[in-house]
Amino acid sequence: MSSAVGVDIGGSGIKGALVDTRSGSLLTERVRLETPQPATPIAVSEVVSAVVARVGADAPVGATLPAVVRHGRAETAANIDATWIGTHAESLLSAAVERPVTVLNDADAAGIAEVTFGAGKDVAGVVVVLTLGTGIGSAVFTDGRLVPNTELGHLHLHHQGDAEDWAADSVREREDLSWKEWADRVEHYLRHLESLLWPDLFIIGGGVSKKSDKFLPRISLRTPMVPAVLLNNAGIVGAAMQAQRLFGQAASDGLS
């Protein structure tokens, strides 16, 4: 089995598709429905069920969540309702779609896809994938192996509070910062990460990565930086890969 359904749960939209997990390509058109407001567990699970039904594939399902996810349970909630905290997301979504679902942090899923098929493919050492958007998501890999739930966007940045409250792309838009002004903030943040992790590569993702030429050349670091490749499909692809790894092998074993 080499395909799975990936569902990417975001603050504004819930997207899904069937993914060829050998290549990272989408095998169906991407389905997108609006995230319900408030984005409570029950309301979101109903939309996830509708997305999976529209994808229409009888395949394993993986889903992302903008939260720390440990052993299937949401420990935090970002841009979704706070009632997610403490919810066993895997049980809830599995019941909603009537098949097993694996759930992981959204930035971790995007990182898995990017390290497997994108800018981090075959890169040895420590790779840090950052998604700059409403907040700052992070995924850290060492020789291709994920360290889950790093949440580096919440690092305290000197006197600025959480790094994402000062350097996220949403802050650039809200404060009408020039690309140079914002690049200075991002550089300040990345230098902080450099001093903590000594990475071999930074991969800059999120929607703003499509405009990387406007800010990456303005940032000077000792660590190489590259824009992400998979862009808005990364979460879907990474979630599908996680599902295939967990459930695809089980299905294959059942057929043997």
N, C-alpha and C positions, 0 to 999 in steps of 0.2 A: 504494500500500500504506500503510495507516494503523493497522496493529496489529502488535504484537510481544509476545514473551514476556519478562517480567521475572522474575529470580530474585534474591532477597535472601539472601545467605549470612551468617548470624549465629553467634554463639558457642553458642547454645542451640537455634536452629531455622533451617531453610532453607525459605523461602516463595517461592511463584511463582504467576503468573496471566497470562492474556492481557490486554493493555492496549490500549484505544483511545488511541493517542498523540495524537489531535487534542483529546481532552477530559480525558485523565488518568484516566478511569474504567476499572474492571475489567470485562472482558467475560465472565470465567468466575469461578467460585468460587475463592477463594484456597486453594491446596494448601500444607500445612505438614507437614514431616517433621522429626524430631529430628536435630540435628547430631550426627554420630558422634563418639565419644570414644575415643581421641584423634582430633582433626579433621585428619587427615593429608590431603595432596592427593588420593591415590587414593580414600580413604574418602569424602571430601566429593564428589568428582566422581561417584561412584556414586550418592549421594543426589541430587545435582543432576540426573543422568540420570533418576532415578525421578520427581522432581518435574516435569520437562519432559514426560515420558511421560504423567503423570496430567493435566497441563494439556491435552494432546492436540491442540495447534494446530500446524499446519505454518507456522510464522512465524519471523522472525529472533529470536535470543535475546541478551539482555543480562544480565549477572550482576554483582552487587556482591561485594566482598571487604573484610573489615575489615583493610585493608593499604594501604600506598602501592603504587600500580600504575603502572608506567611502561612504555610500549610493550609492554603485555600481560604483563609480568613482575612478580611480587610482590617488593617490596623490603623489606617488613616483615611482621609477623604479630601481630595482637592478638586474643586469645580464640580463636585457631586454632593448630594445631601449628606450631612453629618451622620445620619442614621445608618450609613454604610459601616461605620466604625463598629467592629465586633461582629459584623454579619459574616456568616460562612458563605462567601460568594460562590464557591464552586458548587455547593449543595443547592443554593437558590437557582443558579443558572442552569444546572443540570436538570432540575425539576421543570424549569420553564421550557427547555427545548427537548425534553424527553430523551436525552442521551447524555453520556458523561461529558463534562466540560472542565478543562483546566484553565485557571485564571492566573495571570501574572501582571506585574507592574507594567504600565504602558511604555515607559522609557526603556525598561529591560527588554521588552519585546522588540522595540525599534532597534535597539543595539544588537540583539541576536541576529536580526535580518541584515543589518549593516556589516557586521563582522563576518557573516557567512557569504553574502553575495555582493556587498558593496565596497565602500572605501577601506574597510578594515580587513578584507579578505587576505589571509596568509600573512598578516602582520604579527610578528613575534613580540613578546614583552607585554607591557601594560598599555592598553588602549582605552581611552575615555571617550564615550559618546555622549554628547550633550544636545538636548533638544531645547532650543530657545523659542519660546512662544508665550502663552499666557503666564507661565512660570518657567522654571528651568528644570528639566528632567535630566537624569544621568544614568548611565550604565557603564560599569567598569569591568574590563576583561583582562585576564592575564593568560597569555598564550592561548587565547580563544575561549577560555573558561570564564563564565559570568560570576561576578560577586553580586548577588541580588540585593535590591532595595537600598541602594546607596544614598539616594535623596540628597545629592550634593548641592542642589539648588537652595537648600535650607541652611547651608553653612553660614555662620555669622561672619559678616564681612566688615571688619574694623568697626566703625561707628554707624554703619548703614543698616544694621539688622540683617535679616535674611538676604542672601545674595540675589535671589530672584526678585525681591522687592525693589532692587536698585538697577539690575542689569538684564532683566527679561525683555523680550521684544515688545511685550505689551507696555512696558514702561517707556520704551522709546516712542511708541505711538502716543501714549497718554500725555507725556511731557513734551511732545513735539521736538525731540532731540534730533540734531543733525546726525548723519552717519558717523562723522568724526567724533562727536560728543559721545555717542553710544558706543563706538568702537573703543574709546578710552575706558569706558566702564567695563566692557567685556574683557579687555586686556587686563585690567586690574583684577578681575575675578579669576581669569585663567592663570595669572601669575600666582595667585593664592593656591590654586589647585596644584600647580607645578611644584610649589614648595612642600606640599603635603604628599603627593603621589609619585613625583618624578616619572611621568608617563612617557612612552615612546611615540604616541600619536594622539592628537585631539581630532575627533570627527564632530563637526558642527552640523546638527540637524535642526528639525523644526521647519515650519513654513518659510522662515527668513533665509534658510540655506539657499533658496532659489535666487536670492539677491546677494550671495556671498561676495561677489566682486565689489560690492559697495562698502564692505566693512572688513573682510579678512585681510586685504592688503595693507590696511591701516594698523594692524596688530603685529607687534614684534615680540616674539617669544623664543626661547631656546628649543621648545618642543615643536615639531612639525604640526601643521594644521591643514585639514582638508575639509571641504563641504561633503555632507552626506549625499548618497547617490539615490537611495530608494524613496526619499521624500515622503509624501503622504501615504504611501502603501506600506511603509516599513512596519508599522504596528500590526497590520493585518497579516503580513508575511511572517513576522516573528511569532505571533500567537498561533498561527497554523503550524509552524515548525514545532512549537512546544507540544501541541496536540498530537502531531504525528509521532513524535518521539515517545510520548507516553502511551497513547492508545493504538497507534499503528502497529507497533511491535506486538502488543497484546493480541490484536486482531490476527496478525500473521501467525502467532503462536497457536491461536485457536483453530486455524485452518490446517496446521501441520499434523 
